[in-house]
């Protein structure tokens, strides 16, 4: 699947002394060092289900991982990054039926809108941008792999993954059983389905239903469950172990828990990811921003209304990526004012030390992608006089390279 165009990223002077990148790992409940093996960073970030794209919750999540990618590039690593598109799923079929259109048309329209929004926000594209539909053969092969290992069973023709086969099930989210049951019911699972061995067992392959699309497989025509889609795409492109599996905090359970369990059973390699990194939720008017609540603020509509994407990017980076936040018009106004101040700052003939600012921004971002501290450092530079004639050009480059904002 086609992604979106990449922007050029300026090369910055190397740091005077080595810096270690730390991120918060949900599975270990604290910061961990990320040291990619052989200089290759492997990242899997769960993508959209394309029926309402791109709202600010999406944007905040993908900006968080764009920051991670930029830091890895700053360290000199090669980044291998996979992002999926769940371009066939129940919500997509429901939206198409509601609107009286083909589900394929809904998926393509919303995916193209997402591409446009990511390009506008200057998010670096993944190495592989993969739709579930184009990956059906490899997903079915992954289901077959789990079946051959004795980790599956059938319920009325549908194939399920048995969590009993995964010794480390629960090691990502560390939730209690009752909480897992509640979240499974809320987030696409079917814990109450009769015939399941464990309510938390997850659907791997659903037999084709009347009036719904299906794809051929060794298990009969049908389509895959959600979790195994990501399992297959990640393992086939990144190998048995990856550095980071990422997404919104609502994916920690059940999605990341189960995709990790399936991957570990399939390969025997543990843990599947060296860190599970989760972005906070964005809300509006006191509620989480979500499709089900219908309280979405869309990137494309803000841009169409004349708001500059760079200002929107700064507005979202002003909060730490792990922090839940409420969106207000004041957030965007602050982003616009900050962008204007920064542009005025780099338009000066000189300023304070650009090298010192670069060090401060790096130290902030290497410490769990602390964008609020990084933004505050640039604010302080812009508000201070100095005699470094080379600083404005360096600051322009560092803001572009590390924060993704073109001044």
Helices and strands as residue ranges (DSSP letters): E 22-25, E 30-33, G 37-39, E 40-45, H 56-75, E 78-85, H 90-99, H 103-120, E 128-131, G 133-135, H 136-148, E 152-155, E 158-161, G 163-165, H 177-186, E 202-207, E 222-224, H 226-238, E 242-248, G 249-251, I 252-256, H 257-267, E 273-279, E 282-284, E 287-288, H 299-304, H 309-317, E 325-326, H 329-346, H 354-366, H 371-382, H 391-403
